[in-house]
Amino acid sequence: MVDWTFECHPARADVCANIKPGWSEPTEAEPKEPERGMTHACEYMPGQAIIKGPPEMAEQFGFVPVDPIDILPGEAVFEDELEEAAAALGLLGEHDRGIYKLSSEVASLFEAIDQVQAEGQDASPHYMLRPAPFWRGGPYSTVKRLGSKWGWDDLTITGPSNAEPGGTVIVIDTGGHDLIELEGFGIECTDKELEPAPDPQTQFDRRYVGHGTFAATIAKKYNPHLNVKLLRGWSKNGILSEATLLMAFMRADPAESVVSLSLGTYPCGPNYDPLGVEVALTLARGGRVVAAAGNDGRDHIPRRLYPASLSRVVGVGAYDTSWGEASWSNRGEAWAPGEDVVSWYHDGSNGSLAAWSGSSFATPHYAARVASGI
C-alpha cells in the first residue's frame, strides 16, 4: 500500500494549513461559496445571442451579425480556424444559425430573444462556460511519497488487464503548460494549445490555472497505452464561450475518439438551452463525448448543466474516497473517482503531483475507461 503524505500547496497556503492527511476538504476558515467551482448564475457574452435564422430575420428583432473578431479579440493565432468556425455557426451567411449582437437600445437581450422565439425560431444567449473543479484555486495539497522523490514513473501503471490498446482521449480544457513535461508523460499538446496567461491583459481566471494539465494526466495515468491529446478550449484572451468550444471541436477532429469535457454552463432558463453547445457536439463525427456533471449537489440544483445533460453526452458524476456518490456532485449517468484525485499539477511556474477534487477529474477517468474498451 502506498504511504502518502499531503502537504499544503504553495498557492493555497492561506487556506489549507490545517488539512488532514489524505483529505482535501477545506478548513472551516475557507470562504466556501465564493470559491465554488461552478456558479448557479448563467453566464453569457454581453449582448450576444445565438439565433437560428438568416441575418435578415435576426435584424427584425434588433440583432446584427457578430464579426468573428468581436468574439475573440486578439486571437490572431486562430485566424484560419476562426473563419471556419464563423462559417460553421453561420457568421458568414453559409448556414442557418449564427451569433448576433443586440444593436437595439429598446429591448433587453432576453426580451429580444423572446421575440425571436415567439416567431418560431430557436434563440439563446451566447453562453460562457467554466471548468468544473469542486474548489477553484488549484489543488489543496501537493503529494509526496515518504522516503522517495515522486516522479512520473511512480504513477505509471500498466493499465487494466482487459484494456484495449490504441484508443484516443481528447481533453478539451484550459490547455497545457510545460510542453516538455507533457511530452514526457506521453500527452500530445502544441504551442497553439498552451493555457492562457493569467495576467491583467487577459480575462483568464487564475483560479483555473493547471486544470487542463491535471485532467489530461488523469486519463494517461488510467491507461498509459492511450493516445491522449490536450486541446485549449479557451481563447488566447481567456474566454471560453460556445464559439471557442466549437473551434476546439473543429481542431480536435474527434471521430473514433472519446472527448473529455470538464466544463459546463447552466442555462438561463428552461427556454434558453445553449444552441452553440449543441452545434459543437454535431462535430463529434461519431466520436463519444463525456462531460462533467457539476459539483453543486445532485439534490439541490434544479437546472441542468450543459453539455453533460444533452442526450448525446454522458454526464459524469464524482465518487468520494469511499466509492460512494459524493454529496457535492450533481447526478451523472456514469460515475468515476472524483475526490482526492492525484495527478500532475502545473501552477504556471512549477509542476508537482497534487490532489484535487471535482467532477472535472472524474470525467477524464471515465473517458479513459471508455477509450480502453471497458
C-alpha atoms as a printed R data frame, in Angstrom:
    type eleno elety resid chain resno       x      y       z
1   ATOM     1    CA   MET     A     1   0.000  0.000   0.000
2   ATOM     2    CA   VAL     A     2   1.377  3.420  -0.942
3   ATOM     3    CA   ASP     A     3   2.223  5.614   2.028
4   ATOM     4    CA   TRP     A     4   1.065  9.179   1.283
5   ATOM     5    CA   THR     A     5   1.713 12.466   2.980
6   ATOM     6    CA   PHE     A     6  -0.162 15.585   1.917
7   ATOM     7    CA   GLU     A     7   1.462 18.993   2.056
8   ATOM     8    CA   CYS     A     8  -0.234 22.315   1.553
9   ATOM     9    CA   HIS     A     9   0.287 23.571  -1.988
10  ATOM    10    CA   PRO     A    10   2.055 26.976  -2.012
11  ATOM    11    CA   ALA     A    11  -0.789 28.539  -3.978
12  ATOM    12    CA   ARG     A    12  -3.241 27.538  -1.216
13  ATOM    13    CA   ALA     A    13  -1.093 28.162   1.880
14  ATOM    14    CA   ASP     A    14  -3.518 30.732   3.247
15  ATOM    15    CA   VAL     A    15  -6.436 28.320   3.493
16  ATOM    16    CA   CYS     A    16  -5.168 24.767   3.800
17  ATOM    17    CA   ALA     A    17  -2.566 24.756   6.555
18  ATOM    18    CA   ASN     A    18  -4.732 22.515   8.734
19  ATOM    19    CA   ILE     A    19  -5.792 19.967   6.124
20  ATOM    20    CA   LYS     A    20  -5.807 16.420   7.421
21  ATOM    21    CA   PRO     A    21  -3.520 13.981   5.598
22  ATOM    22    CA   GLY     A    22  -5.414 12.224   2.846
23  ATOM    23    CA   TRP     A    23  -8.353 14.605   2.866
24  ATOM    24    CA   SER     A    24  -8.833 17.672   0.680
25  ATOM    25    CA   GLU     A    25 -11.859 19.288   2.297
26  ATOM    26    CA   PRO     A    26 -11.282 22.970   3.125
27  ATOM    27    CA   THR     A    27 -10.811 24.147   6.673
28  ATOM    28    CA   GLU     A    28 -13.588 26.000   8.456
29  ATOM    29    CA   ALA     A    29 -11.764 29.241   7.711
30  ATOM    30    CA   GLU     A    30 -12.188 28.710   3.975
31  ATOM    31    CA   PRO     A    31 -14.791 31.071   2.389
32  ATOM    32    CA   LYS     A    32 -16.694 28.256   0.747
33  ATOM    33    CA   GLU     A    33 -19.374 29.722  -1.509
34  ATOM    34    CA   PRO     A    34 -17.254 32.350  -3.332
35  ATOM    35    CA   GLU     A    35 -14.673 29.688  -4.144
36  ATOM    36    CA   ARG     A    36 -17.048 27.064  -5.525
37  ATOM    37    CA   GLY     A    37 -16.012 25.728  -8.880
38  ATOM    38    CA   MET     A    38 -19.252 26.486 -10.717
39  ATOM    39    CA   THR     A    39 -21.742 29.318 -10.380
40  ATOM    40    CA   HIS     A    40 -25.508 28.884 -10.253
41  ATOM    41    CA   ALA     A    41 -25.972 32.065 -12.272
42  ATOM    42    CA   CYS     A    42 -25.943 31.736 -16.049
43  ATOM    43    CA   GLU     A    43 -23.044 33.469 -17.800
44  ATOM    44    CA   TYR     A    44 -23.042 34.727 -21.366
45  ATOM    45    CA   MET     A    45 -21.238 37.072 -23.713
46  ATOM    46    CA   PRO     A    46 -22.728 40.544 -23.091
47  ATOM    47    CA   GLY     A    47 -25.356 41.445 -25.657
48  ATOM    48    CA   GLN     A    48 -24.740 38.350 -27.807
49  ATOM    49    CA   ALA     A    49 -27.146 35.610 -28.831
50  ATOM    50    CA   ILE     A    50 -27.101 32.510 -30.998
51  ATOM    51    CA   ILE     A    51 -30.099 32.510 -33.337
52  ATOM    52    CA   LYS     A    52 -31.358 30.026 -35.874
53  ATOM    53    CA   GLY     A    53 -32.150 32.013 -38.977
54  ATOM    54    CA   PRO     A    54 -30.555 34.313 -41.566
55  ATOM    55    CA   PRO     A    55 -29.245 37.780 -40.646
56  ATOM    56    CA   GLU     A    56 -32.250 39.415 -42.309
57  ATOM    57    CA   MET     A    57 -34.592 37.694 -39.889
58  ATOM    58    CA   ALA     A    58 -32.453 38.459 -36.844
59  ATOM    59    CA   GLU     A    59 -32.231 42.130 -37.776
60  ATOM    60    CA   GLN     A    60 -36.005 42.407 -37.460
61  ATOM    61    CA   PHE     A    61 -35.547 41.970 -33.718
62  ATOM    62    CA   GLY     A    62 -32.624 44.342 -33.227
63  ATOM    63    CA   PHE     A    63 -29.731 41.936 -33.875
64  ATOM    64    CA   VAL     A    64 -26.813 42.285 -36.272
65  ATOM    65    CA   PRO     A    65 -24.266 39.567 -37.147
66  ATOM    66    CA   VAL     A    66 -21.190 39.467 -34.952
67  ATOM    67    CA   ASP     A    67 -17.875 39.725 -36.714
68  ATOM    68    CA   PRO     A    68 -15.524 36.946 -35.541
69  ATOM    69    CA   ILE     A    69 -13.080 39.493 -34.180
70  ATOM    70    CA   ASP     A    70 -15.838 40.755 -31.861
71  ATOM    71    CA   ILE     A    71 -15.962 37.313 -30.277
72  ATOM    72    CA   LEU     A    72 -12.261 36.683 -29.906
73  ATOM    73    CA   PRO     A    73 -10.334 39.970 -29.961
74  ATOM    74    CA   GLY     A    74  -6.616 39.489 -30.446
75  ATOM    75    CA   GLU     A    75  -6.926 35.834 -31.395
76  ATOM    76    CA   ALA     A    76  -4.644 36.063 -34.434
77  ATOM    77    CA   VAL     A    77  -3.191 32.616 -33.821
78  ATOM    78    CA   PHE     A    78  -6.589 31.132 -34.630
79  ATOM    79    CA   GLU     A    79  -7.352 33.326 -37.639
80  ATOM    80    CA   ASP     A    80  -7.949 30.459 -40.072
81  ATOM    81    CA   GLU     A    81  -9.873 28.341 -37.591
82  ATOM    82    CA   LEU     A    82 -11.917 31.362 -36.543
83  ATOM    83    CA   GLU     A    83 -13.077 31.906 -40.105
84  ATOM    84    CA   GLU     A    84 -14.076 28.251 -40.343
85  ATOM    85    CA   ALA     A    85 -15.879 28.442 -37.005
86  ATOM    86    CA   ALA     A    86 -17.646 31.589 -38.176
87  ATOM    87    CA   ALA     A    87 -18.876 29.749 -41.239
88  ATOM    88    CA   ALA     A    88 -19.957 26.734 -39.194
89  ATOM    89    CA   LEU     A    89 -22.117 28.915 -36.950
90  ATOM    90    CA   GLY     A    90 -23.495 30.927 -39.835
91  ATOM    91    CA   LEU     A    91 -21.460 34.044 -39.137
92  ATOM    92    CA   LEU     A    92 -20.550 34.252 -42.819
93  ATOM    93    CA   GLY     A    93 -24.073 33.555 -44.024
94  ATOM    94    CA   GLU     A    94 -23.447 29.981 -45.160
95  ATOM    95    CA   HIS     A    95 -25.628 28.286 -42.553
96  ATOM    96    CA   ASP     A    96 -28.915 28.943 -40.798
97  ATOM    97    CA   ARG     A    97 -27.546 29.528 -37.307
98  ATOM    98    CA   GLY     A    98 -25.291 32.374 -36.264
99  ATOM    99    CA   ILE     A    99 -24.009 34.565 -33.464
100 ATOM   100    CA   TYR     A   100 -25.557 38.009 -33.304
101 ATOM   101    CA   LYS     A   101 -25.197 41.034 -31.095
102 ATOM   102    CA   LEU     A   102 -28.038 43.222 -29.922
103 ATOM   103    CA   SER     A   103 -27.937 46.604 -31.624
104 ATOM   104    CA   SER     A   104 -31.287 47.956 -30.478
105 ATOM   105    CA   GLU     A   105 -31.362 50.060 -27.322
106 ATOM   106    CA   VAL     A   106 -35.074 49.402 -26.835
107 ATOM   107    CA   ALA     A   107 -35.164 45.741 -25.840
108 ATOM   108    CA   SER     A   108 -33.007 43.845 -23.392
109 ATOM   109    CA   LEU     A   109 -31.149 40.794 -24.675
110 ATOM   110    CA   PHE     A   110 -33.712 38.405 -23.241
111 ATOM   111    CA   GLU     A   111 -36.672 40.452 -24.457
112 ATOM   112    CA   ALA     A   112 -35.188 40.324 -27.955
113 ATOM   113    CA   ILE     A   113 -34.545 36.575 -27.666
114 ATOM   114    CA   ASP     A   114 -38.132 36.053 -26.530
115 ATOM   115    CA   GLN     A   115 -39.366 37.956 -29.584
116 ATOM   116    CA   VAL     A   116 -37.334 35.713 -31.885
117 ATOM   117    CA   GLN     A   117 -38.704 32.611 -30.151
118 ATOM   118    CA   ALA     A   118 -42.249 33.940 -30.451
119 ATOM   119    CA   GLU     A   119 -41.755 33.809 -34.223
120 ATOM   120    CA   GLY     A   120 -40.955 30.110 -34.023
121 ATOM   121    CA   GLN     A   121 -37.160 30.401 -34.262
122 ATOM   122    CA   ASP     A   122 -34.568 28.989 -31.881
123 ATOM   123    CA   ALA     A   123 -32.557 31.550 -29.935
124 ATOM   124    CA   SER     A   124 -30.454 31.589 -26.782
125 ATOM   125    CA   PRO     A   125 -27.716 33.694 -25.184
126 ATOM   126    CA   HIS     A   126 -24.156 33.101 -26.384
127 ATOM   127    CA   TYR     A   127 -23.053 31.270 -23.263
128 ATOM   128    CA   MET     A   128 -19.715 31.248 -21.493
129 ATOM   129    CA   LEU     A   129 -18.560 28.006 -19.865
130 ATOM   130    CA   ARG     A   130 -16.468 27.243 -16.795
131 ATOM   131    CA   PRO     A   131 -14.309 24.327 -15.642
132 ATOM   132    CA   ALA     A   132 -15.812 22.021 -13.038
133 ATOM   133    CA   PRO     A   133 -13.393 21.526 -10.137
134 ATOM   134    CA   PHE     A   134 -15.115 21.319  -6.757
135 ATOM   135    CA   TRP     A   135 -12.908 24.074  -5.401
136 ATOM   136    CA   ARG     A   136 -11.251 26.710  -7.548
137 ATOM   137    CA   GLY     A   137  -7.725 27.923  -6.960
138 ATOM   138    CA   GLY     A   138  -5.802 24.760  -7.669
139 ATOM   139    CA   PRO     A   139  -5.267 21.610  -5.647
140 ATOM   140    CA   TYR     A   140  -5.337 21.739  -1.884
141 ATOM   141    CA   SER     A   141  -2.294 19.533  -1.475
142 ATOM   142    CA   THR     A   142   0.958 18.656  -3.106
143 ATOM   143    CA   VAL     A   143   1.718 14.976  -2.727
144 ATOM   144    CA   LYS     A   144   4.969 13.257  -1.834
145 ATOM   145    CA   ARG     A   145   5.822  9.678  -1.104
146 ATOM   146    CA   LEU     A   146   7.601  9.117   2.193
147 ATOM   147    CA   GLY     A   147  11.242  8.242   1.701
148 ATOM   148    CA   SER     A   148  11.177  8.763  -2.054
149 ATOM   149    CA   LYS     A   149  11.100 11.553  -4.572
150 ATOM   150    CA   TRP     A   150   7.973 11.428  -6.677
151 ATOM   151    CA   GLY     A   151   8.348 11.071 -10.417
152 ATOM   152    CA   TRP     A   152   6.011 10.107 -13.227
153 ATOM   153    CA   ASP     A   153   7.265  6.519 -13.119
154 ATOM   154    CA   ASP     A   154   5.775  6.215  -9.659
155 ATOM   155    CA   LEU     A   155   2.343  6.960 -11.087
156 ATOM   156    CA   THR     A   156   2.624  4.879 -14.236
157 ATOM   157    CA   ILE     A   157   0.551  1.720 -14.228
158 ATOM   158    CA   THR     A   158   0.237 -0.970 -16.835
159 ATOM   159    CA   GLY     A   159  -3.428 -0.258 -17.370
160 ATOM   160    CA   PRO     A   160  -6.392 -2.548 -16.759
161 ATOM   161    CA   SER     A   161  -5.739 -6.127 -17.811
162 ATOM   162    CA   ASN     A   162  -8.780 -6.099 -20.115
163 ATOM   163    CA   ALA     A   163  -7.996 -2.715 -21.716
164 ATOM   164    CA   GLU     A   164  -7.790 -2.307 -25.456
165 ATOM   165    CA   PRO     A   165  -4.566 -0.521 -26.542
166 ATOM   166    CA   GLY     A   166  -4.565  2.341 -29.000
167 ATOM   167    CA   GLY     A   167  -7.707  4.256 -28.009
168 ATOM   168    CA   THR     A   168  -7.718  8.068 -28.104
169 ATOM   169    CA   VAL     A   169  -8.910 10.550 -25.472
170 ATOM   170    CA   ILE     A   170  -9.168 14.217 -26.478
171 ATOM   171    CA   VAL     A   171  -9.241 16.536 -23.460
172 ATOM   172    CA   ILE     A   172 -10.659 19.962 -24.328
173 ATOM   173    CA   ASP     A   173  -9.795 22.162 -21.386
174 ATOM   174    CA   THR     A   174  -7.698 25.164 -20.321
175 ATOM   175    CA   GLY     A   175  -4.732 23.879 -22.314
176 ATOM   176    CA   GLY     A   176  -1.284 22.724 -21.259
177 ATOM   177    CA   HIS     A   177   1.700 24.331 -19.542
178 ATOM   178    CA   ASP     A   178   5.111 22.725 -19.815
179 ATOM   179    CA   LEU     A   179   5.248 21.018 -23.214
180 ATOM   180    CA   ILE     A   180   8.416 19.111 -22.274
181 ATOM   181    CA   GLU     A   181   6.658 17.671 -19.222
182 ATOM   182    CA   LEU     A   182   3.566 16.754 -21.225
183 ATOM   183    CA   GLU     A   183   5.655 15.108 -23.924
184 ATOM   184    CA   GLY     A   184   7.443 13.139 -21.225
185 ATOM   185    CA   PHE     A   185   4.085 11.923 -19.963
186 ATOM   186    CA   GLY     A   186   3.093 10.870 -23.482
187 ATOM   187    CA   ILE     A   187   0.437 13.593 -23.847
188 ATOM   188    CA   GLU     A   188   0.126 15.353 -27.200
189 ATOM   189    CA   CYS     A   189  -0.015 19.154 -26.939
190 ATOM   190    CA   THR     A   190   1.323 22.013 -29.087
191 ATOM   191    CA   ASP     A   191   2.254 25.670 -28.653
192 ATOM   192    CA   LYS     A   192  -1.143 26.610 -30.040
193 ATOM   193    CA   GLU     A   193  -2.803 24.722 -27.194
194 ATOM   194    CA   LEU     A   194  -0.950 26.408 -24.329
195 ATOM   195    CA   GLU     A   195  -3.034 27.709 -21.418
196 ATOM   196    CA   PRO     A   196  -3.734 31.483 -21.483
197 ATOM   197    CA   ALA     A   197  -1.548 33.577 -19.220
198 ATOM   198    CA   PRO     A   198  -3.425 34.792 -16.111
199 ATOM   199    CA   ASP     A   199  -2.372 38.436 -16.312
200 ATOM   200    CA   PRO     A   200  -4.285 41.743 -16.383
201 ATOM   201    CA   GLN     A   201  -4.227 41.719 -20.193
202 ATOM   202    CA   THR     A   202  -6.407 38.602 -20.320
203 ATOM   203    CA   GLN     A   203  -9.671 37.518 -18.734
204 ATOM   204    CA   PHE     A   204  -8.384 34.066 -17.797
205 ATOM   205    CA   ASP     A   205  -9.289 33.237 -14.201
206 ATOM   206    CA   ARG     A   206  -6.046 32.338 -12.430
207 ATOM   207    CA   ARG     A   207  -8.012 30.019 -10.156
208 ATOM   208    CA   TYR     A   208  -8.253 27.588 -13.082
209 ATOM   209    CA   VAL     A   209  -4.511 27.529 -13.859
210 ATOM   210    CA   GLY     A   210  -3.299 23.955 -14.343
211 ATOM   211    CA   HIS     A   211  -6.781 22.482 -14.738
212 ATOM   212    CA   GLY     A   212  -6.155 21.077 -18.230
213 ATOM   213    CA   THR     A   213  -2.789 19.517 -17.402
214 ATOM   214    CA   PHE     A   214  -4.279 17.901 -14.307
215 ATOM   215    CA   ALA     A   215  -7.221 16.437 -16.245
216 ATOM   216    CA   ALA     A   216  -5.157 15.118 -19.161
217 ATOM   217    CA   THR     A   217  -2.667 13.309 -16.942
218 ATOM   218    CA   ILE     A   218  -5.539 11.549 -15.146
219 ATOM   219    CA   ALA     A   219  -6.521  9.928 -18.440
220 ATOM   220    CA   LYS     A   220  -2.936  8.939 -19.181
221 ATOM   221    CA   LYS     A   221  -2.443  7.577 -15.676
222 ATOM   222    CA   TYR     A   222  -5.521  5.363 -16.010
223 ATOM   223    CA   ASN     A   223  -4.107  3.664 -19.106
224 ATOM   224    CA   PRO     A   224  -0.641  4.711 -20.338
225 ATOM   225    CA   HIS     A   225  -1.294  2.960 -23.650
226 ATOM   226    CA   LEU     A   226  -3.952  5.501 -24.623
227 ATOM   227    CA   ASN     A   227  -3.279  8.307 -27.064
228 ATOM   228    CA   VAL     A   228  -4.132 11.424 -25.018
229 ATOM   229    CA   LYS     A   229  -4.420 14.831 -26.716
230 ATOM   230    CA   LEU     A   230  -4.815 18.100 -24.791
231 ATOM   231    CA   LEU     A   231  -6.549 20.973 -26.603
232 ATOM   232    CA   ARG     A   232  -7.284 24.500 -25.431
233 ATOM   233    CA   GLY     A   233 -10.958 25.440 -25.439
234 ATOM   234    CA   TRP     A   234 -10.245 28.954 -24.178
235 ATOM   235    CA   SER     A   235  -9.412 31.871 -26.440
236 ATOM   236    CA   LYS     A   236  -5.987 33.422 -26.061
237 ATOM   237    CA   ASN     A   237  -7.543 36.272 -24.090
238 ATOM   238    CA   GLY     A   238  -9.017 33.849 -21.574
239 ATOM   239    CA   ILE     A   239 -12.645 33.427 -22.703
240 ATOM   240    CA   LEU     A   240 -14.397 30.078 -23.008
241 ATOM   241    CA   SER     A   241 -17.600 30.571 -24.958
242 ATOM   242    CA   GLU     A   242 -19.733 28.388 -27.176
243 ATOM   243    CA   ALA     A   243 -17.819 29.776 -30.174
244 ATOM   244    CA   THR     A   244 -14.402 28.852 -28.764
245 ATOM   245    CA   LEU     A   245 -15.683 25.403 -27.801
246 ATOM   246    CA   LEU     A   246 -16.829 24.966 -31.388
247 ATOM   247    CA   MET     A   247 -13.360 25.924 -32.632
248 ATOM   248    CA   ALA     A   248 -11.749 23.358 -30.331
249 ATOM   249    CA   PHE     A   249 -14.028 20.643 -31.689
250 ATOM   250    CA   MET     A   250 -13.027 21.634 -35.205
251 ATOM   251    CA   ARG     A   251  -9.331 21.249 -34.341
252 ATOM   252    CA   ALA     A   252  -9.962 18.011 -32.471
253 ATOM   253    CA   ASP     A   253 -11.467 16.028 -35.370
254 ATOM   254    CA   PRO     A   254 -12.814 13.619 -32.756
255 ATOM   255    CA   ALA     A   255 -14.139 10.792 -34.963
256 ATOM   256    CA   GLU     A   256 -13.463  7.413 -33.340
257 ATOM   257    CA   SER     A   257 -12.210  9.171 -30.190
258 ATOM   258    CA   VAL     A   258 -13.554  9.935 -26.727
259 ATOM   259    CA   VAL     A   259 -13.830 13.665 -25.981
260 ATOM   260    CA   SER     A   260 -13.500 14.647 -22.314
261 ATOM   261    CA   LEU     A   261 -15.111 17.959 -21.286
262 ATOM   262    CA   SER     A   262 -14.517 19.007 -17.670
263 ATOM   263    CA   LEU     A   263 -16.565 22.161 -18.134
264 ATOM   264    CA   GLY     A   264 -20.129 23.382 -18.393
265 ATOM   265    CA   THR     A   265 -22.710 26.128 -18.149
266 ATOM   266    CA   TYR     A   266 -26.122 26.482 -16.572
267 ATOM   267    CA   PRO     A   267 -28.819 27.786 -18.941
268 ATOM   268    CA   CYS     A   268 -30.612 30.996 -18.014
269 ATOM   269    CA   GLY     A   269 -33.976 29.249 -18.003
270 ATOM   270    CA   PRO     A   270 -35.942 26.336 -19.461
271 ATOM   271    CA   ASN     A   271 -36.387 28.131 -22.781
272 ATOM   272    CA   TYR     A   272 -32.740 29.085 -23.277
273 ATOM   273    CA   ASP     A   273 -30.863 25.853 -23.900
274 ATOM   274    CA   PRO     A   274 -27.324 26.503 -25.237
275 ATOM   275    CA   LEU     A   275 -27.659 26.229 -29.017
276 ATOM   276    CA   GLY     A   276 -23.946 26.702 -29.666
277 ATOM   277    CA   VAL     A   277 -23.012 23.725 -27.475
278 ATOM   278    CA   GLU     A   278 -25.406 21.555 -29.472
279 ATOM   279    CA   VAL     A   279 -23.827 22.741 -32.732
280 ATOM   280    CA   ALA     A   280 -20.333 21.999 -31.418
281 ATOM   281    CA   LEU     A   281 -21.311 18.468 -30.485
282 ATOM   282    CA   THR     A   282 -22.507 17.755 -34.009
283 ATOM   283    CA   LEU     A   283 -18.813 17.972 -34.937
284 ATOM   284    CA   ALA     A   284 -18.060 14.891 -32.836
285 ATOM   285    CA   ARG     A   285 -18.489 12.937 -36.105
286 ATOM   286    CA   GLY     A   286 -19.121  9.615 -34.460
287 ATOM   287    CA   GLY     A   287 -16.814 10.222 -31.512
288 ATOM   288    CA   ARG     A   288 -18.139  9.782 -27.995
289 ATOM   289    CA   VAL     A   289 -18.410 12.756 -25.646
290 ATOM   290    CA   VAL     A   290 -18.334 12.689 -21.848
291 ATOM   291    CA   ALA     A   291 -18.728 15.795 -19.679
292 ATOM   292    CA   ALA     A   292 -18.600 16.776 -16.015
293 ATOM   293    CA   ALA     A   293 -21.965 16.642 -14.271
294 ATOM   294    CA   GLY     A   294 -21.064 19.551 -11.958
295 ATOM   295    CA   ASN     A   295 -20.428 19.977  -8.261
296 ATOM   296    CA   ASP     A   296 -23.447 21.785  -6.891
297 ATOM   297    CA   GLY     A   297 -25.112 18.925  -5.015
298 ATOM   298    CA   ARG     A   298 -27.207 16.494  -7.028
299 ATOM   299    CA   ASP     A   299 -30.346 17.007  -4.949
300 ATOM   300    CA   HIS     A   300 -30.200 20.790  -4.717
301 ATOM   301    CA   ILE     A   301 -29.807 22.191  -8.221
302 ATOM   302    CA   PRO     A   302 -32.952 22.015 -10.376
303 ATOM   303    CA   ARG     A   303 -31.264 23.295 -13.532
304 ATOM   304    CA   ARG     A   304 -29.223 21.022 -15.756
305 ATOM   305    CA   LEU     A   305 -25.558 21.598 -16.518
306 ATOM   306    CA   TYR     A   306 -24.670 21.663 -20.207
307 ATOM   307    CA   PRO     A   307 -23.240 19.842 -22.101
308 ATOM   308    CA   ALA     A   308 -23.466 16.983 -19.560
309 ATOM   309    CA   SER     A   309 -27.273 16.903 -19.727
310 ATOM   310    CA   LEU     A   310 -27.520 16.553 -23.526
311 ATOM   311    CA   SER     A   311 -28.736 13.193 -24.801
312 ATOM   312    CA   ARG     A   312 -25.635 12.572 -26.937
313 ATOM   313    CA   VAL     A   313 -23.306 13.216 -23.958
314 ATOM   314    CA   VAL     A   314 -22.563 11.023 -20.935
315 ATOM   315    CA   GLY     A   315 -22.637 13.172 -17.798
316 ATOM   316    CA   VAL     A   316 -20.066 12.016 -15.227
317 ATOM   317    CA   GLY     A   317 -20.585 12.405 -11.502
318 ATOM   318    CA   ALA     A   318 -17.881 12.056  -8.848
319 ATOM   319    CA   TYR     A   319 -17.337  9.225  -6.394
320 ATOM   320    CA   ASP     A   320 -15.923 10.133  -2.993
321 ATOM   321    CA   THR     A   321 -12.986  8.295  -1.397
322 ATOM   322    CA   SER     A   322 -15.359  5.573  -0.128
323 ATOM   323    CA   TRP     A   323 -16.642  4.840  -3.655
324 ATOM   324    CA   GLY     A   324 -19.978  6.390  -2.830
325 ATOM   325    CA   GLU     A   325 -21.649  9.194  -4.752
326 ATOM   326    CA   ALA     A   326 -20.069 12.391  -3.445
327 ATOM   327    CA   SER     A   327 -22.633 14.560  -1.663
328 ATOM   328    CA   TRP     A   328 -21.399 17.636  -3.551
329 ATOM   329    CA   SER     A   329 -21.619 16.051  -7.004
330 ATOM   330    CA   ASN     A   330 -24.505 16.541  -9.392
331 ATOM   331    CA   ARG     A   331 -26.078 13.328 -10.591
332 ATOM   332    CA   GLY     A   332 -24.440 11.699 -13.567
333 ATOM   333    CA   GLU     A   333 -25.263  8.906 -15.949
334 ATOM   334    CA   ALA     A   334 -21.860  7.479 -15.077
335 ATOM   335    CA   TRP     A   335 -19.627  7.819 -12.034
336 ATOM   336    CA   ALA     A   336 -15.868  7.783 -11.511
337 ATOM   337    CA   PRO     A   337 -13.410  8.722  -8.742
338 ATOM   338    CA   GLY     A   338 -13.502 12.483  -8.211
339 ATOM   339    CA   GLU     A   339 -12.318 13.119  -4.657
340 ATOM   340    CA   ASP     A   340  -8.656 13.458  -3.672
341 ATOM   341    CA   VAL     A   341  -7.601 12.509  -7.195
342 ATOM   342    CA   VAL     A   342  -3.814 12.515  -7.587
343 ATOM   343    CA   SER     A   343  -2.386 13.846 -10.843
344 ATOM   344    CA   TRP     A   344   0.196 16.283 -12.223
345 ATOM   345    CA   TYR     A   345  -0.382 19.968 -11.491
346 ATOM   346    CA   HIS     A   346   1.457 22.919 -13.024
347 ATOM   347    CA   ASP     A   347   0.861 26.322 -11.428
348 ATOM   348    CA   GLY     A   348   2.410 28.281 -14.301
349 ATOM   349    CA   SER     A   349   5.912 28.164 -12.862
350 ATOM   350    CA   ASN     A   350   6.464 24.698 -11.420
351 ATOM   351    CA   GLY     A   351   4.969 21.246 -11.696
352 ATOM   352    CA   SER     A   352   4.264 18.741  -8.948
353 ATOM   353    CA   LEU     A   353   1.989 15.885  -8.041
354 ATOM   354    CA   ALA     A   354  -1.127 17.155  -6.320
355 ATOM   355    CA   ALA     A   355  -4.554 16.124  -5.064
356 ATOM   356    CA   TRP     A   356  -7.712 17.857  -6.356
357 ATOM   357    CA   SER     A   357 -11.417 17.065  -6.223
358 ATOM   358    CA   GLY     A   358 -14.370 17.588  -8.562
359 ATOM   359    CA   SER     A   359 -16.423 16.049 -11.337
360 ATOM   360    CA   SER     A   360 -13.790 17.721 -13.544
361 ATOM   361    CA   PHE     A   361 -11.453 14.904 -12.584
362 ATOM   362    CA   ALA     A   362 -13.974 12.079 -12.605
363 ATOM   363    CA   THR     A   363 -14.616 12.920 -16.270
364 ATOM   364    CA   PRO     A   364 -11.169 12.130 -17.789
365 ATOM   365    CA   HIS     A   365 -11.039  8.986 -15.652
366 ATOM   366    CA   TYR     A   366 -14.299  7.776 -17.172
367 ATOM   367    CA   ALA     A   367 -13.235  8.925 -20.662
368 ATOM   368    CA   ALA     A   368 -10.077  6.817 -20.356
369 ATOM   369    CA   ARG     A   369 -12.133  3.853 -19.232
370 ATOM   370    CA   VAL     A   370 -14.385  4.158 -22.295
371 ATOM   371    CA   ALA     A   371 -11.404  4.610 -24.630
372 ATOM   372    CA   SER     A   372  -9.843  1.492 -23.094
373 ATOM   373    CA   GLY     A   373 -12.859 -0.515 -24.229
374 ATOM   374    CA   ILE     A   374 -14.040 -1.307 -20.725
